Structures are given as C-alpha cells and as structure tokens.
Amino acid sequence: MIDTDNTVIQDNHICSNSYYGIYLPSGYGECNNNIITDNNVKFNGECGINLHHSNNNIITNNNISNNGRNGLFFYGENSIVESNILSNNVGDGISVNGFNNKIIGNIISYNNRGIIIEDSSYYILKENIIIDNNCNFGGKGEDIIDYLDISKAFRPSQNQKRVNVDFPVWMINSLDKEARKLGVTRQSIIKIWIAEKLKESSVQTE
C-alpha cells in the first residue's frame, strides 16, 4: 500500500507471509492518517508491521507476534502505538525513528530487544509492560538504561502485591516446561500470560 492515506486496516488475520505482514511504504509521498487496529499479525518472514515515512497514524490493539524480524517498525511523526501485544519476534518488539510519537500501554515480551528508539525526540512512553526481552529498552543497538535517571521512576497502577495461588501438579509441570523452553522463570510466564489475557478481555468488552 504505497503512499496510502486515511485508510483503516482492521480485524484481519495476516499470517505466514514470506515478507512483511502489513507494509505501508512511501513512494513519492507519505502514508498518513491511517488506523491499524484489532489485527493478528503473526509468523511473517520480515516485520509484522512496517510503516515508512508515515505520520499521524494510530496502531492499536494488534497482536504482533512470532515474526521473523521486528514486530513493529515505523519511521514518522505524531503517531500513537497503544495497547498492542508484541511478543516472540526475532528482532525488536518496537523499533522507531521519528518525532512526537506516543508509545502507551503495550505488552512487549520475549523479543530480542523490547523498544528501540533511534534518532528521535519528544516521545511519550508510559504504562508499557516490557519484560523478558534480551534487551528491554535501548537506542542505536545498545541498552541505554544506564543513561536514564530512574531514581524516581514508577509504574502507574503497577504496585506489587503478593498473592498465593494453588495450581494442580499438571499445570505446574506445563508451566515449568514452557518456562524452560523460553529460558525464563515460572513467575515471568504466569505474569505475562495473565497480563495478555486481561488486555485481550478489556479490548473485547470496550
């Protein structure tokens, strides 16, 4: 979809393509004012979603998982990436380049890198769950957490409260098997799966 404006891409299953799942490149112009929402974008050979020279777009409530490169790559300005699930992508969960973009309330897990921001400024990043990636947050290929002042950082609505739950033995065995396969802890598996289910449920009831 070259030089595409004012288009809605919604409620599609876009899976197992050899190249990109959703691709909005620029030819002689830009791809502006598009909405990409409520899609399953999985098992594609390259990026799940790729937007190039794209401004004022909304990417929301998509499941972008198990793609051969990045889950989402976009280059542009004044766009919103909100309430997506990005997991098990070979490259980055989200890789962005541009200005004045908002990345809000996404679940980003089990990718090579979580969120990568390059040559960019004036971003809003909040209420994302970024966990169990090889590098959770970085820029230009390096983890930049050491350059951030996180002494006063907090996660809204993410205060911890311990809960004891009894699981049947077969369920514990299955959780441990999946955790070993992914190289993470049992607790991480439980947290991510519950968070994904709650987010899916909230989308369905809206």
N, C-alpha and C positions, 0 to 999 in steps of 0.2 A: 504494500500500500504506500506508494511514493507520493510525497507532497500532499498528504491527506489531512484535511481539517474537519472539525465539527462532526466527528463520527463516533458512534457508540459501538464498542465490541463487548458483548455481554452474553453470559450463560452458554459458553462454548466449552467443549472438551477438545483441547488442542494437544495431542499427544503423539509421541513416537515419530516425529518428523526428522529427517536427516539433517536439517539446518535449524533455523530459528522457529520457535513456536509462533510468536507474534512479532512482526518486523515492520516498523514504520521508519523507513529511511528518507533522507532528503535527497531530492534530485536537483532541481534548480530553485527550490523554495524551502519551506519548512513544514513540519507536521504539528499543527497547533490545535488547541481546544478540543482534544479527543478525550473520551472516557473509556477506560478498560476496566471492567468490573465483573465479578462473580464468574470468572473462568477457571477451569482446571488446565494448567499448562505444565505438562509433565513428560519426562523421558524423551525430550528433544535433543538432537545431536549437538546443538550450539546453545546459545542463550535461550531461556524461556521467553523473555520479552526484551526486545531491543528497540529503543527509540533514539534516533539520531537527529540532532538539530530540531528538537521538539520542545515547544513551550506551552505553558498554561494547560497541561494535561493532568488528568486525575486517574490514578491507578489504585484501585481499592478492592478489597475483599476477594482477591485472587489466591488460589493455591498454586504456587510456582515451585515445583519440586522435582528432584531427580533429573535435572537437565545436565547436558554434557559440558557446559561452560558456566557462565553466570546465571543466576536466577533472573535478575533484572539488571539491565544496563541502560542508562539513559544519559544523554548529553543535551542539556537545555536549561530553561529558566522557568521560575514561577509555577512549578508543578507540585502536586501532592501525591505522596505514596503512603497509603494509610490502610491499616487492618488487613495486610496480606500475610500469608504463611509462605515462608521461603526456607526450604529445608532440603538437605541431601543433594545440593547442587555441587558439581565438581569444582567450579571456581568460586566466585563470590556470591553471597546471598543478594546483596545490592551493591552495585558499582556505579557511582555517579560523578558527573563532571558538569559544573554549571553554577548558577547563582540563584539565590532566593527560593530554594526548594524546601519542602517540608516532608520529613520522614517521621511518621507518627503511628504508634500502636501496632507495629508489625512483630511477628514472631519469626526470628531468624536463627536457625539452629542446624548443626551438623553439616555446614558448608565448609569449604576450605578456609574462606575468610567471611566474616559477617557483613559489616558495612565498610566499604572502601570509598573514600572521598578524595578526589584529586583536583587540583587547580580550581578550587571552588571557594565561595564565601557566602555569608549571610544565609546560613542554614538554620532550620529549627529541627532538632531531633529530640523527641520525647516519647515516653511511655512505650518504648520498644523493648521486647524481650530478646536479648542477644546472648545466646548460650551455647556452649559445646561446639563452637567452631574452632578450627586450628588457630586462627587469629580473629578475635571478636570485632575489633574496631581499628582501622588504620587508614593510612594515606600513602600513596606512591609506593605501595608494596611493603611498608613497614608498619609495625604496631606502634601507634602514637600515644598510647595510654600514659607513657612516662612524661609526655609533654603537657598533660592536662592537670589542672588543679581540681582534684576530686575530693578534697577535704570536706567540702560542704555539699557534695553531690548526694542526691537521694532519688529513690524511685517512687513516684506518686502511687499511692494505693498498693504499695508492694511491701509494707511492713510484714515481717515474718512472724508466724505463729505456729508453734509445733502442734501437730495433730497425730495421734496414734491410730493406725488403721490395721485391722487384721485381714490378711489375704489368705485364701486357701493355698495349699502347698503347690498345686499345679500352676497357679497363677504366678507365684514367686519364681518357680522354675522357668516359666516362659519369659518373665521379665529379666531374669538373670541371663538367659540365653541371648535375648535381644541386646542387652547391655554389653555382653562380651563381644557380640558381632560388631557393634559400633564403637567399642573401646571407651565406653562411658560408664558411669555408675548407675546402679538401680534407681537411686533417688532422682538423678537427672532425667532418666526415661519417664518416670512417673510424672514429674513436674511438666515436662514438655507435652506429653500426651494429654494430660488434663487441661493444660492451657489451650492447646489446639482445639480440643473438644468444646470447651467453654466459648471460645471465639467463634467457632462454627455455629454453635447453638444461638449465640447472641445475634449473628447475622440473619439466621433463619426466622427469628422472632421479631425482627425490626419491620 
